[in-house]
Amino acid sequence: MEYGYHRTAGSEGKREMVKRENKNEDISMESSSDATLRELIDGSGDCVYEMDNHGNLTGFSSSLPKMLGYRKEEILHKHLGDLMDVRQSRKFHAAYNQVWISHRGFSNLVWETRDKAGNLKVIELSAYLVKNHEGKKLGFRGIARDVTEKFKTIDELKEAQRRYEREFEAKRKARRTTRNLFDFVPYPMVVFSTAGNVTYINPAFTQVFGWRLEELIGRKIPYFPPGYEKEAVESFRRLKENAGETIETKRMTKGGRILDVIIRGQLSSQQAEDTPGELFILQDVTEERRIERINETLFQISCALPGYPVLRELLDYITGEVKRLLDTEGAVVGLLDEDLQQISFPAAAYDDSTAQRQIKLAPQSSRKGIMGRVLRTGEPAIVTNTADDADFNRGLDEAIGFKTESVLIVPLEGGKGIIGVLTAINKKTGIFDEKDRKLLTMIASTVALSIENARFSKELNEAYEEVASLNRAKDRIINHLSHELKTPASILLGSLVILSKKLQALPEKEWGATFERAKRNLDRILEIQYQVEDIMRGRKYRSYIVLNIMLDQCMDELESLVAEKVGEGEIVKWLRNRLESEFGPRESQIEEIFLNRFVAERLAVIEQQCKHRNVDIICHLEDQLSIYMPSDVMEKVVDGLIKNAVENTPDGGRVVLLAEKRDDGVMLKVTDFGVGIVPEDRKRIFEGFFSTQETMDYSSKHPFDFNAGGKGADLLRMKVFGERYGFQLTMTSVRCRFLTQPDAACVGDVDQCSYLESREDCINSGGTSFNVFFPYSKQKELIDSNR
């Protein structure tokens, strides 16, 4: 055949081969639904079955083995045609080929067979094509229903109808007898006259559709949903042409509920206007079709997970499926942001396209509304009329231009608690019920899992970027320290050479050993620098070289210390005193500092040191702002921040110092309007020995020069002070908008910048702010500890 469905001929070996071919395309109910869905299906009494592209049974609910009298193992992977006679098999084969070709399902294919015990069985089959998200055909899925008793009833009804018609002319009393018989039929049944007026409905019709006989007698039934009038005429024509035809369509109850129904009819040959002309039996299959739609939707959602790598696109797809499945005007996913205490809506599906766009731009408070109640309690909410719910908040409707009349909201439960809500809005037919809640809860578990997976993936990527950034920072730190070590060592070595020439007039025995020792250690420092460079290039060194260097260094250090004090005695005591003075602990005394006076005094000192720079330093310092801090620590913080600001601001630029009172503390803010810091470097700025300049561009200049550089330790030291003395150091920065390329550099003078028309352009282009916040609570702790 030129299409995929065919019966596998031959032995069980070939059938086993087909199983292996379809191993990776398993469409079994076990893989596409969960316990809740199986419970719904098994509870209906019908059988949901699945077949592969070759007609082999790959899965079925527990009803099928019971229906046919076989054990599950006897029919699993068996070709369904094997259970039919030749005529039935041809009929079966033709029907499924048509589904394969047209992609349109069928319903009500009647299969007459015998169960394992030999009893006659009449089974009604429906089927539709199953495809994955890429459109690939995977097989068939449908419902098998035991209609043996129904067909017996229909046969009896036909016989009763024939008797009815024979007796009608002879005796009208037969009509009453037949009606008594019809009253026991379990399916809705209606008899029309040849003029189309109701002459009889049975109790089952009243039970399903709501009308009583006295309401409809002599009238036409107004049970056609809007738009189905023409379809009804066509259905009648088909029944007239083929008495055995079955029609699947929709009909409306007295209360306005739309039902999926299957209609079978029998037309009378009588032509008299008041005689029974049409007998119709209607079967309500709404629940069966609902189960089919649920099954198909869950399968499509599971297939869609790998097809939507972007979370928002996946959630948009799922909300569209929820809207279609529950037949609502809208569906949204709301995610909880605990820090901001609000719900955002990354995905939505609405009939109203404007509302669908606007809701994604309208976050709501998570503390109020029905959604807030669901987030707090973790309990789903079914609201059939929002006007009657005190928690309902109209603010969201007003923001998006939409009217919410009924909602069904279920929580999205992640690994660490509730992460959001899944909401269906305005059910079009009927009201939200417990079945809708179970279905939406089932889908919510898939949504929550997708969100958790996306968040985990995002955290993984961020961790990878963090490690990569740390690795780059490590390389730059090593290069920076290597460069910082090499420059002074080279200068000292050159100075020693000059000094040796000047000492030639003196006897070499008086200075030669000292000179040689100093030169040897400077050479060692340079050698370490070269080794660092080689290590960065991937070279390896034997461990004994490193140990020798350490041993020589210790010997030379001791020799230097002893030579320094030869002849003065008490060397041990002297060494102890020297170590105490150099490395002993120092206590900083906490004192009250008036911030405006202190900053002004430090600024006066700093301005003398940076007189060669053309930078405006503007102060906004509130009076009577006092903090408690060691003055030497505060001096390092203030001087370091101002120096950093000046060195990153070009001539002609501006630095602003701000000191102000806040509700819970005092803020000192130093802002420069300079080059700014790139995002990658902002993460590393407080880690110490880190320069925002590339190592090859770095050069130690005079203090306060533009781009003067440094060892990168000042900010790390301030961060350590902050942990020790309870103040908070934070930074915000915007890279100069004219420095768009990674290797772009500022010329260092506003008047020489080709991008600027005025100095204000530079001030508005970028800059960095360092904020030092002194909380009152920490200040009190310092005062108490100092006492």
Disulfide bonds with the S-S distance in Angstrom:
none
